[in-house]
Amino acid sequence: MELQLSRKQAFWVLNGLPAIGPVSLNRLLSAFSGDPCRALAASRAELGSIKGLSSKAVDVLLDWERHFNLEREMGQAEQRGVDFVSCEDAEYPPLLKEISDPPIGLYRLGNYDFRKPSVAIVGTRHCTLYGQSVAQSFARDLAKMGFCITSGMARGIDTFAHKGALEVEGGSTVCVFGCGIDIVYPPENVDLFRQAQVNGAVVSEFPFGRRADRQTFPMRNRVVSGMSHAVIVVESDDAGGSMITARFAGEQGRVVCAIPGRIDQKASRGSHQLIRDGAVLLRSVDDLLEELDHLRLAPELNLGESSLEAEMRLPALEGDEGLVAKALGGGESLSLEELGTKLGKGISEISVLAMTMELKGLLAKRLDGRFEWALR
């Protein structure tokens, strides 16, 4: 059956075909002056002459209807309220067009205006309480200033970055998926998934039903950095996925920033490596604004005390609680035994004190049993 495809439909087909990645797709389109319809109608000889296009990709293109059911895909999109935004559409993120291998299309939930300034906040899934709080605070402060917060909706730092942006009235966030937009992962973030559609967008370059794998996550990461003016790495191991995002950001000409952490924390190794390699060390959002010179992009900026600075100030506590606050100042984490030694108290007494302060929301107990100051 011969199908007369619109340019948008042709982009949709090309985007969903297996065995053809974004680099090959952009080479293919370039060979046909950006015309997706010509690319799908090309002969084997024409396709075979394109440098870097594999023989398997040529076979898939010549028999594309067997590999991608456009009618079914369009039906699912209509049923789920999903838009397919091609690289020619006005709704396509303009920053993303600047990278070397942009997606030729995106599945989108939500009507966010991608022309607004965006900052990506990324980090490890295995984050500390400090990392969670910093990610949420930075996201909240930047959202107040008019920035959209972009991340991958993964567990850990990504989740807290999205949450921080959504805490702000009028705040916006974009969740970039490393799977089909119909697969909410992790499943516990379903509420976040719904909120982002109303206060931003959820996007994916992958067709419905595509599961995440080792290939899709790096592809997702290049989109996270590509649609952002800057990337902030809060916590990451030195081999973590956030380091891939930071590398993409550097290659794409984005501002790469990192939050310093404790030198004995595995989750800080990547951030510290980035700082050693020249990333901007962030102490507050003011450091980022200085790098971006974004005052003209967000003229309503309120440069008073940031929420992170406010949270880091220890409350005026008296007696034993004041001594505990002093012992845990500066991001220190201590076991009950170490707290007892510092305060000169027995384990039973310090245990009751710590429990009382935890119930008040002053202390937080980590998974390893140590206590940290609860930044609220």
VMD Tcl script that draws the C-alpha trace (Angstrom):
set ca {
  {0.00 0.00 0.00}
  {1.42 3.36 -1.05}
  {1.16 6.00 1.64}
  {1.32 9.71 0.92}
  {3.16 11.03 3.95}
  {3.37 14.61 5.12}
  {6.82 15.86 6.10}
  {5.86 15.59 9.77}
  {4.71 11.99 9.31}
  {7.91 11.16 7.44}
  {9.98 12.56 10.30}
  {7.88 10.46 12.67}
  {8.62 7.30 10.68}
  {12.34 7.98 10.42}
  {12.54 8.73 14.14}
  {10.94 5.39 15.04}
  {12.91 3.06 12.78}
  {15.29 0.56 14.40}
  {18.98 0.30 13.45}
  {19.23 3.99 12.57}
  {20.55 6.29 15.29}
  {20.44 10.10 15.42}
  {23.87 10.53 13.79}
  {22.87 8.38 10.81}
  {19.47 10.05 10.60}
  {21.00 13.50 10.39}
  {23.45 12.31 7.69}
  {20.54 10.78 5.80}
  {18.51 13.97 5.91}
  {21.50 16.06 4.95}
  {21.94 13.91 1.82}
  {18.39 14.76 0.76}
  {18.46 18.47 1.62}
  {16.54 17.85 4.85}
  {13.54 16.30 3.06}
  {12.31 13.26 5.06}
  {9.90 12.20 2.30}
  {12.72 11.93 -0.22}
  {14.77 9.94 2.27}
  {11.97 7.37 2.65}
  {11.43 7.17 -1.11}
  {15.13 6.81 -2.01}
  {16.50 3.85 -3.95}
  {19.02 1.34 -2.66}
  {21.71 2.94 -4.79}
  {21.00 6.39 -3.37}
  {20.96 5.15 0.19}
  {24.06 3.03 -0.31}
  {26.04 6.06 -1.41}
  {25.53 7.84 1.93}
  {28.65 7.62 4.05}
  {28.16 6.00 7.45}
  {24.77 4.46 6.63}
  {24.97 0.73 7.39}
  {23.59 -1.94 5.07}
  {21.10 -2.91 7.78}
  {19.87 0.68 7.96}
  {19.44 0.70 4.18}
  {17.36 -2.50 4.36}
  {15.17 -1.02 7.10}
  {14.59 2.20 5.12}
  {13.62 0.33 1.97}
  {11.06 -1.72 3.90}
  {10.13 0.80 6.57}
  {6.42 -0.12 6.76}
  {7.38 -3.53 8.13}
  {9.48 -1.95 10.85}
  {7.28 0.94 12.00}
  {3.48 1.05 12.13}
  {2.79 4.76 11.71}
  {-0.99 4.40 11.88}
  {-0.81 2.54 15.19}
  {1.73 5.04 16.58}
  {-0.47 7.99 15.64}
  {-3.47 6.29 17.23}
  {-1.60 5.77 20.49}
  {-0.46 9.38 20.47}
  {-4.01 10.63 20.04}
  {-5.31 8.31 22.75}
  {-2.63 9.39 25.25}
  {-2.68 13.10 24.41}
  {0.89 12.99 23.10}
  {2.23 15.35 20.44}
  {5.02 14.39 18.07}
  {7.16 17.48 17.55}
  {9.44 17.29 14.52}
  {12.66 19.29 14.20}
  {10.84 21.57 11.75}
  {8.06 22.49 14.18}
  {8.07 25.80 16.05}
  {7.55 23.89 19.32}
  {10.88 22.05 18.99}
  {13.43 23.20 21.62}
  {15.64 25.77 19.84}
  {18.73 24.99 21.95}
  {18.50 21.34 20.95}
  {18.90 22.25 17.28}
  {22.40 23.52 18.07}
  {23.91 20.15 19.02}
  {25.65 17.89 16.52}
  {23.21 14.97 16.71}
  {19.78 16.34 17.72}
  {16.72 14.09 17.71}
  {14.73 14.62 14.52}
  {11.59 14.51 16.65}
  {10.30 14.36 20.20}
  {7.22 12.85 21.78}
  {5.79 15.48 24.12}
  {3.26 15.67 26.93}
  {2.55 19.24 28.04}
  {2.63 22.56 26.24}
  {5.78 24.10 27.69}
  {7.49 26.89 25.75}
  {11.03 25.61 25.21}
  {12.31 29.09 24.33}
  {12.51 29.92 28.04}
  {15.90 29.62 29.80}
  {16.63 26.17 31.17}
  {19.12 24.67 33.61}
  {19.69 20.93 33.98}
  {20.26 19.47 37.45}
  {21.50 15.89 37.46}
  {23.16 13.44 39.82}
  {23.38 9.97 41.23}
  {20.48 7.74 42.17}
  {22.36 6.85 45.38}
  {22.50 10.36 46.79}
  {23.05 11.59 50.34}
  {20.62 13.68 52.36}
  {22.88 16.64 51.66}
  {22.66 16.01 47.91}
  {18.88 15.69 48.01}
  {18.52 18.96 49.85}
  {20.98 20.86 47.65}
  {19.33 19.64 44.44}
  {15.90 20.63 45.70}
  {17.07 24.01 46.98}
  {18.95 24.95 43.80}
  {15.98 23.90 41.69}
  {13.62 25.92 43.85}
  {15.79 29.05 43.73}
  {16.30 28.83 39.97}
  {12.59 28.19 39.36}
  {11.75 31.34 41.35}
  {13.99 33.27 38.95}
  {12.18 31.99 35.89}
  {14.42 29.09 34.87}
  {12.96 25.75 33.82}
  {14.61 22.79 35.55}
  {15.42 19.91 33.21}
  {16.39 16.42 34.35}
  {15.86 12.73 33.67}
  {13.27 11.87 36.36}
  {15.50 9.10 37.67}
  {15.58 8.18 41.34}
  {17.77 10.35 43.55}
  {19.04 13.78 42.51}
  {16.86 14.02 39.37}
  {13.69 13.46 41.37}
  {14.55 16.09 43.98}
  {15.46 18.60 41.27}
  {12.05 18.18 39.64}
  {10.33 18.41 43.03}
  {12.15 21.63 43.92}
  {10.99 23.32 40.72}
  {7.40 22.21 41.24}
  {7.34 23.62 44.78}
  {7.46 27.12 43.31}
  {4.25 28.80 42.20}
  {4.59 29.09 38.45}
  {7.73 26.93 38.48}
  {8.33 24.63 35.52}
  {10.25 21.43 34.91}
  {10.96 19.15 31.94}
  {11.38 15.40 32.40}
  {13.41 13.75 29.64}
  {12.77 10.01 29.34}
  {15.25 7.34 28.35}
  {12.36 5.10 27.26}
  {9.01 5.47 25.55}
  {6.88 8.28 26.93}
  {4.22 5.71 27.83}
  {6.53 3.98 30.34}
  {6.73 5.81 33.66}
  {10.09 4.94 35.19}
  {10.63 4.75 38.07}
  {6.97 3.91 38.73}
  {6.92 5.70 42.10}
  {7.35 8.99 40.22}
  {3.94 8.78 38.56}
  {2.69 11.87 40.44}
  {5.77 13.79 39.34}
  {5.10 12.61 35.78}
  {1.57 14.06 35.96}
  {2.62 17.35 37.56}
  {5.34 17.94 34.98}
  {2.80 17.77 32.16}
  {0.86 20.64 33.72}
  {3.87 22.71 34.83}
  {6.31 21.99 32.02}
  {6.60 18.90 29.84}
  {7.61 15.29 29.58}
  {9.59 14.44 26.43}
  {11.18 11.42 24.79}
  {12.73 10.73 21.41}
  {11.77 7.05 21.63}
  {8.60 5.47 20.20}
  {5.88 3.99 22.37}
  {6.86 0.81 24.15}
  {10.63 1.31 23.89}
  {12.28 0.04 27.07}
  {15.29 1.76 28.62}
  {18.68 0.15 28.07}
  {22.38 1.01 27.99}
  {21.94 2.78 24.68}
  {18.91 4.89 25.51}
  {20.23 6.44 28.73}
  {23.24 8.18 27.12}
  {20.92 9.33 24.31}
  {18.60 10.76 26.96}
  {21.53 12.48 28.67}
  {22.59 14.35 25.51}
  {19.03 15.73 25.24}
  {19.01 16.83 28.89}
  {22.20 18.85 28.35}
  {21.33 19.88 24.81}
  {18.11 21.66 25.77}
  {19.74 23.47 28.72}
  {21.92 26.56 29.04}
  {23.88 24.96 31.88}
  {24.25 21.59 33.60}
  {24.67 21.28 37.37}
  {26.04 18.00 38.69}
  {25.08 17.74 42.35}
  {26.46 14.32 43.27}
  {27.95 11.64 41.05}
  {30.40 8.79 41.26}
  {33.35 9.27 38.93}
  {31.85 6.72 36.53}
  {28.20 7.76 36.94}
  {25.73 8.64 34.22}
  {25.82 12.28 35.25}
  {29.44 12.41 34.13}
  {28.23 11.45 30.65}
  {25.73 14.32 30.78}
  {28.52 16.68 31.85}
  {30.73 15.48 29.00}
  {27.93 16.07 26.51}
  {27.38 19.52 28.00}
  {31.03 20.41 27.51}
  {30.98 19.20 23.90}
  {27.78 21.16 23.27}
  {29.23 24.39 24.63}
  {27.03 24.50 27.72}
  {28.19 25.78 31.10}
  {29.23 22.80 33.25}
  {28.86 23.26 37.00}
  {29.39 21.02 40.01}
  {28.44 21.13 43.68}
  {31.29 20.27 46.07}
  {30.68 17.58 48.66}
  {32.54 15.65 51.33}
  {35.89 14.27 50.21}
  {35.16 10.89 51.83}
  {31.82 10.41 50.05}
  {31.72 8.17 46.99}
  {28.86 10.30 45.66}
  {31.16 13.34 45.51}
  {33.97 11.82 43.46}
  {32.50 12.80 40.12}
  {31.65 16.35 41.19}
  {35.15 16.90 42.53}
  {36.68 15.46 39.36}
  {34.63 17.89 37.28}
  {35.78 20.81 39.44}
  {39.40 19.71 39.02}
  {38.82 19.56 35.26}
  {37.52 23.13 35.14}
  {33.81 22.94 35.91}
  {32.32 25.93 37.73}
  {32.20 25.32 41.48}
  {28.78 26.41 42.71}
  {28.27 27.75 46.21}
  {24.91 29.29 45.40}
  {22.79 30.18 42.37}
  {24.60 33.52 42.23}
  {27.72 31.72 40.98}
  {25.70 30.28 38.11}
  {24.10 33.61 37.26}
  {27.52 35.17 37.08}
  {28.59 32.55 34.54}
  {25.44 32.77 32.46}
  {24.93 36.52 32.72}
  {21.24 35.69 32.67}
  {19.99 38.87 34.31}
  {18.63 40.04 30.97}
  {16.85 36.70 30.39}
  {15.13 36.77 33.76}
  {14.83 40.44 34.76}
  {12.53 39.60 37.67}
  {15.37 37.94 39.58}
  {15.24 38.27 43.32}
  {18.84 38.10 44.49}
  {18.18 38.04 48.20}
  {19.19 35.16 50.44}
  {18.68 31.87 48.64}
  {16.65 29.10 50.21}
  {19.81 26.99 50.46}
  {21.60 29.70 52.42}
  {18.58 30.06 54.67}
  {18.46 26.31 55.24}
  {22.16 26.09 56.03}
  {21.85 28.57 58.88}
  {21.60 26.63 62.14}
  {18.65 27.62 64.31}
  {19.36 29.15 67.67}
  {19.16 26.08 69.90}
  {20.07 25.93 73.55}
  {21.47 23.29 75.88}
  {22.23 19.81 74.58}
  {20.39 20.44 71.29}
  {22.65 23.41 70.65}
  {25.71 21.24 71.28}
  {24.43 18.63 68.81}
  {23.79 21.35 66.22}
  {27.34 22.62 66.66}
  {28.79 19.11 66.37}
  {26.94 18.52 63.09}
  {27.68 21.93 61.60}
  {29.36 22.15 58.21}
  {27.69 19.00 56.87}
  {29.27 16.62 59.41}
  {27.68 13.19 59.87}
  {28.25 11.29 63.11}
  {27.22 8.01 64.68}
  {25.57 7.93 68.12}
  {28.89 6.82 69.62}
  {30.75 9.73 68.00}
  {28.09 12.20 69.12}
  {28.26 10.83 72.65}
  {32.06 11.21 72.70}
  {31.88 14.80 71.45}
  {29.21 15.75 73.98}
  {30.58 13.65 76.84}
  {27.36 11.67 77.22}
  {26.50 7.99 77.47}
  {24.98 6.08 74.57}
  {21.52 5.81 76.16}
  {21.34 9.53 76.89}
  {22.57 10.59 73.45}
  {20.20 8.09 71.81}
  {17.16 9.72 73.47}
  {18.42 13.19 72.55}
  {19.00 12.22 68.92}
  {15.59 10.60 68.67}
  {13.91 13.69 70.10}
  {15.68 15.97 67.63}
  {14.84 13.62 64.77}
  {11.15 13.80 65.69}
  {11.42 17.60 65.66}
  {12.83 17.45 62.16}
  {16.22 18.76 63.27}
  {18.21 15.59 62.59}
  {18.02 12.99 59.84}
  {19.22 9.41 60.23}
  {21.05 7.98 57.24}
  {20.85 4.41 56.02}
  {24.24 3.68 57.59}
  {22.94 4.78 61.02}
  {24.85 8.07 61.14}
  {23.07 11.37 61.79}
  {23.15 14.54 59.70}
  {21.66 17.96 60.16}
  {18.26 17.94 58.44}
  {18.24 20.84 55.96}
  {14.60 21.82 55.68}
}
mol new
graphics top color blue
foreach p $ca { graphics top sphere $p radius 0.5 }
foreach p [lrange $ca 0 end-1] q [lrange $ca 1 end] { graphics top cylinder $p $q radius 0.2 }
display resetview
